[in-house]
Amino acid sequence: MESFMLLMDGFTVALQPMNLLWVTIGGVLGTIIGMLPGLGPATGVAVLLPLTFTMGPVAALITMAGVYYGAMFGGSRASILLNTPGDGAAVAATFDGYPMARQGRAEAALAISAIASFIGGTVATIVMVFVSVPVARFAIKFGAAEYFQLYVFALAATASLTKGNRIKGFISMIIGLMIATIGIDPQSGIKRFTFGLLELQSGIDFLVVIIAVFALGEVFKSFQNITEGKLNIQKKFGKIWISREEWKRCVWPIIRSTPIGFFVGALPGAGGTMASLIAYNNERQLSKHPEEFGNGAIEGLAAPEAANNASSVGAMIPMLTLGIPGSGTTAVMMGALMILGLKPGPLLFQQQPEIVWGLIASMFIGNIILAVVNIPMAGGLVRILAVPPKILYPIILGLSFVGAYAISFSVMDFYFLLAFGVLGYIMEKAKIPSSPLILAVIVGNSMEQSFRRAFVISDGTLGIFFKSPICIIFFALTVISIGYPLLKSALVKLKERSR
């Protein structure tokens, strides 16, 4: 009841005209930033940071939060229409969102993306009101060994549940881990696989790999069809909405994926990419028709969309309650708050409750505004599919190169982009899934460092990885994620033989 009363006080702050204006501006800007490859919410908040210094603490926090979850809304737009994720969290939207667009179902894909994002963000905000402190206390129990087991589980689940040959899924994962090791080792300072190139010492940004594998890979794959005129252009467009049958397929995946995204987002450093991929793999494992995933299953789009928006809410919890940023975006936000004279942590709730509860209330309002803005906006965006391929694909190439350059302003990233674009094309031709590679590139470095830190803490014994209940649970989940698909396929073959 006390939390409810404080939330009502927060609405009196959030509903002030200027704060309403800032949450709208932040959400719309975030949506646009999310659609641009290579930027993402962290870059968007960082670019707008100087503007927040002229605001009060409440308005600054509301605007930055609006950019954050607005980018989560917008990130899937380019994934669905162009197979070009705006950032890592939007990668899972390409798996079924882009096939839906190619099948002439872009309207339903854009609609369920907005609906799932709205429900995921809103439900997660409601949960945040009542369980933020217990969740933060649980999240802080994650040490190096627990994080390592979490990363192993996420990678194993993604690789083992890939469509087709599971061995190819693990090959993709290994390639991603190899890419993640390039650069200077953070612990020893030794150069690894840099081949004498200064530009490789800082490693290869995962966003370059994402843009190359998906955007350039799609362009290379479609080049023959473009020259031969085989690509179909969508000329008729329907209403941006979904049918009752599609809603029935999506409602439970959304409900199941929201708490997954919220919890994973609350873990410092886990992020929306891991949340969306875990939610996608979970739904594929639970589905009665797993063969439809990757071929335009609408629940395969709804689940990760709900999860990544819930994760953006969850990432706020460790920042606000413990003063520990839950993601790269909240790290930038935390820096801005400290510049404004605020110290995130437990005392913030007691000393300046109007700021915290004003932010939480604004997140309810912001999700409503974004749903209202995004669905009509989708009606215009879907017309991209009517652009002739000879015009559309050069535009995608241009956006890809601009996005890659905007990451670190290095010309060398152009060469990386081309190289990984060719790799994405080869993987597509060889039927090697790209999702394990992408996740491995994103979490590979953190996974390695977690393993080494845990090894140092335990004086070189592996027992630390099975010491805590959290480690044991994640190890069991890893074994199940690898063993269950094998057991399931063996049982199917046994039934076929008996028939």
N, C-alpha and C positions, 0 to 999 in steps of 0.2 A: 504494500500500500504506500509506503514511503517512496519507493521508486516511481510508482505511478504519479504521485503528487509532484515529485521533482520533474517528471517528464512533462506534466501539464505546465509547470513554470517554464520549462524549456520551450514549449510551443509559443508562449507569450514573447519570448525572445526571437524565435525563428520566424514568426509571422509578422514581424516588423517590416514595413515596406522595403527598406534598403536591404535587409537580410534576404527577403524574398527575391529581390532583384539580383543579388550576388549569387544565390544558389542557382537561379535560372541561367545566369551568364556562365557560371562555372560548369554546369551540366552540359550546356550546348557546346561550349568550347571543348570540353572533355570528349564529347561525342565526335566532334570533327577531328580532334587530335588522335582519337582511337582509330579512326578510319585510315589515317596516313601511315604507311609502312615505315617502321624504324623509330617511331616516336614513342608512343605508349604513355601511360599515366605519369611515370616518374619524370620523364622529360618535359611533359606538359606542365606539371607543377613547378619544376625547376625554372622553366622559361617565364612563368607568371609570378615567380617569387618576388621580384622587385616591386610589382604592383601591390602585393599584400603588405608591404612595409608602410604604406600610407593609410592602411585601414586599421580598425580596432582589432583586438585579438579574436573576437567572435566572428566578425565578418571575414577575416583572413582565413580562419579555420573552416568556416562554412564554404568559402569559395574553393579552397584547395580540395576539400572533401568532394565537392561537386565535380571538379575536374577528374578526380580519381574514379568515382563510380560512373561518371559520364563516359570516360574512356573505356570502361568495361562494357557499357552498353554499345558504344560505337565500334569497338574492336572487331566484332563479328561481322559487320556490314561488308567490309572488303573480303573477309574470309568466305562469306557466302556467295558474293557476286563475282569475285575475281580470283578466288583461291589465294589471296594475298593477306595473311594475318597482320594486323596492326602491331601486335606484340605477342609474347609467349602465351599469355592467357587465352588468346583467340585461336590458337593452333587447333584445338579440338573441334572448333566450329567448322573447319574445312572438311573434316572426315565425312560428314553427312550433309552439311549445309551446302557445299559446292555441288555435290551430286544432285541434290534437290533442285538447285538452280539450273543445272544442265538438263534436267528432266522437265523443265517448264513449271516448276513448283517454287519459284523464288518468292512469290507472295506469301505462301504459307511458311517458308523458312524465315523470312524477315519478321513475320508476325509472331511466330512462336519464340523467336529470339528475344523480341521485346517483352513478350508476356512472361517468359521464364526468368528473364533478368529482373523484371519488376517484382515477381513473386519471391525470387531468391533474395533480392536485396531487402525487401520489406519484412519478410519472415525473419531474416537474420538480424535485422535491426530490433525487432520485437524481442528476440532471444537475448540480444545484447543488453537490453534494459535490465533484465533480471539475473543473468548468469555471467556477466562480464568478469566479475572479480574471481569466482571459482574457476572459470575457464583459464584466466590468466595465471592463477596459482598452479593449475595443472600443467599448463604449457611450459612454465619455468622449470618443471621437473625434467624436461628433455635436456639431456647432456649430449656429449659427443657420440656415445655408443647408441643412444636412442635415435639420434638423427641419422646415423649411419644405417641402422636397421630400417628406418622409415624410407630412406632413399632406395635401399635395396628392394624393399617391398614394392615401391612405386615402379621401379624399372622392371622388376620381374613380372609384375602384373601387366604392364604395358607390352612387354615383349612376348609373353606367353599367350596373350589373348589376341594377338594380331591375326588378321585374316590370312588363310592359306597356310603356308609352311611356317611352323613356329621357329624352326632353326634359322630361317631368314630374319625373323624378328630379333633373335639374339645376336645375329650378325650385325644388324642395324644398330643395336644397342652398343656393341663393342666398337663399331666405327665412331659412334658419338662420344664414347669415353676416351678414345684415342685423340679425338679433336680437342676434348676438354683438357688434356694434359699439356697442350702446346703452350709455351711461354715460360716465364720465370717461376720456379717453385716458391710459393709464399713462405715456406718454413726454412728451406735451406739456401734460397737465393740462387740455385743452380739453373742455368738455361736448359730447357728441354725441347728438343725437336724444333728449334728455331732456324736451323740450317744457315746460321750466320746472318740472318735478316733481322735488322733492328726492329722492324714493324711487327715481327712475330713475338717479341719479348713480352708484350703485354697480353698475349693470347689473341684468340679470335672471338669477337663478340657474338653471342648466341643469336642476336637479332639479325646479323648478316647471314648466318646459316639458315635461319627461318625464312627470310625473304628470298634467298637464293633457291632453297630446295622447293619451296611452294610456288613463288611467283615466276622465277626464271625457269624452273622445272616445267611448269605448266605451259609457258610460252614455247619452250623447246619441243615439248610433247605435241603441241598443237601446230607447230610450224608446217608440217607436211599437209595437215588438213586445211590450213589457211591457203597454201599455195594451190591446192587442188579444189578449193571451194566446197569442202565437205561439211564445214561447221554450220550448224543450223542457227539462224538468228531468230530470237523470240520477238514476234511482232504484236501479239495480242497479250494484254495484261488484265488480270482480274483484280478483285478486291483484296486489299492487304488484310487477310484474316484467315482463320483456320476453320475446318469443319468440326462437327461434334465428334465424329469418329477419331479425328486427329487429336482432339483435346483429351479424349478418353485414353489414348495411347501415351499422352505426355504427363498427365496429372500426377501419377505415382512416381515416375522418374524425377519430376521436379521436387516432389515432397521428400524423396529419399536423398537427392543430391544436395539440397540446401544445407542440412546439418554437416554433411561431409565437407562442403566448401567452407562453411563457417569455422569448423574446428581446424582444418588444415591452414586456413588463413590466419588463425590465431597463433600458429606456431611461428616464431620468429625465423624468417628466411625461407619458409616453405613456398609461399606465393600462389598466385592464381593458376599458374601453368600446371603445377602438381595437383591442385584441387580439381581442375577441370578434367585432367586426364584420369585421375583416380575415379571420379564420378562417371566418366564415359566407360571405363573398363568395368566398373561395378554394374552398370546397366546392361552392358553387353553380356556379362556373365549371368545376370538374372533373366535376361530376355528369353522368351520361348522361340524367338526367331533370330538368333545371333547372326545368321548369314545375311540378314538385311543391313546390318551395321556396316558402314562404309559404302553403301549403295543407295543412300537416301532415306534412311530410317529417321523419322521425325523426332523420335525420342532420343536418338543419338545426338541430336542438336540441342534439344531442350535440357537434357541433364547437365552437360558442361556449362551451358549458359547460366543456369540457376546457380551452379557451384561457383563459377568465377565471380559473380556479383556478390554472393554470400561471403566469399573469401575476402573481398575488399572491405566488408564490414568487420569481419573477424580480425583483419590485420590492424584495425584501430584499437583493439582491446589491449594488447601488450603495450602499445605506445601510451595510451591514456592512463592505464592502471599501474603500470610498472616502469614507465619511462624507457621501454625497450622497443625499438621500431620493429614491426612485424613484416615489413617489406621495404623495397627500395623507395617506394613512394612515401610511405609513412616516415622513413628516415629523413627525407627532404622536408616533410611537414613538421617533424619534430625540431629540425634545425631552425625552421622559420619561427616556431613558437618560442624557442629559447632566445632568438634575436629580439622577439617582441616582449621579452621579460617574463615568460611563463616557464615553469618547470614541470613537464609532464610526470605523473606519478600518482601514488595514492593520495597525497595531500591536495592535489588539484581538485578532486571531488569535494573535499571539505572546505577548502579556502575559496575556490571560485566555481561553485556548482553551476552558475548561470552559463559559463562557457561550455562545460562538458554537456550539460543537458540541452543547451541551445543547439549544439552540434548534432546530438542524437535526434532531436526533434526535426532538425533541418533535413536529416537523411530520409525521414518518412516523406517529407514534402518534396524533396529532390527526386525520389523514385517516382512519385506521381507525375511530376513535371516532365521527367525524362520519358515516361511511358506515353504521355500525351504528345510530346514533341516527336518521338522516334517513329511512331506508327504512321503519321501523315508524311514524315520525311521519307519513309521507306517507299511510299508511292512514287516519289520522284527518282529515288536511287535505283529502283528496279528497272527503270528505262535504260540503264547502262547496258543491259542485255540486248537492246535493240541496236547498239552501235556496231557497225560492221567490224569483223575481226581484224581486217587490215589496218583499221584505225585504233581499235581498242587495245590490241596487244602491244603496239609501240608505246601507247600511253602507260600501260602496265610496266613496260621496261623502263620508261623514264622515271616513273614513281619509285621503282625499285632502286635505281641508281641514286636518286636524290635521297631516298630514305637511308640507304647504306652510308652515304657520305655524311648525312646529318648525325650519325651515331658518334663518330670520333673525328670527323673532318679530315680523313686520311684517304688519299688517292689509292693507297694499297688495298683498301676495302673493295674497290672496283674489281681487282684481280681475284680477290677471295670470292666475291659475288659470282663472277663468271665460273670459277672453279667449282664451287658448290652447286651452282646451277646445273652444270654438266653432271655432277655427282647425283643430283636429284633426278635428272633425266635418265641416267643409267639405272638408278634404283627403281624407277617407275617401269622401265623396260624389263628389268629382271624380276619384277613383282616383289621387291624388297620393301617392306613398310617403312615409312619415314618417321612415324610417331616415336618409336623407341630411340632413334637417333637424336631427334630434337630434345626429348626429355633428358637423355644422357648428356648432351652438350650443356644444357641448362644446369643440371644438378651435379655433373661430374666432378667439378672442382670442389664443391662443398662436401660431396660424399667422400672424396679422397682425404680432405683435411680433417673431416670428422673421424674417419678411421685412424688417421695418424695421431690425432690428439688423444683418442681413446686408448690407443696402444701405448702412448707415453704415460698416461695416467695410470695404466694397469701394469707398468714395468714390463711390457712386452708379452703379456698373457692374453689369450683370446677369451678367457672366462668373462671379461667385462661385458662382452656382447650378449651374454645370456644371464646376466646378474639381476637386472631389474625386471619387474613384471611387464613393463612397457616393451622392453627388448624381446622378451619371450613371446608376447602377443604378436609383435610385428614379424618375428621369425616364423611363427606358426602360420600367419597370413601369407608369408612369402612361399612357404611349402605348399599351402593350399592353392595359391594362385598358379603355381607351376604344375602341381599334381592333378588338380581338378579337371582342367581341359583334357589332359592325357587320359584320365580315368573315364571321362565322359565319352570321348571318341572311341575308347576301347569297348565300352558297354554298347555303344551304337553298332559297332562292327560285330559284336557278339550276337546282338539281336538280329542283325541282317543274316548272319550265318545260320542262326536257328530257324529263320523263316525259309 
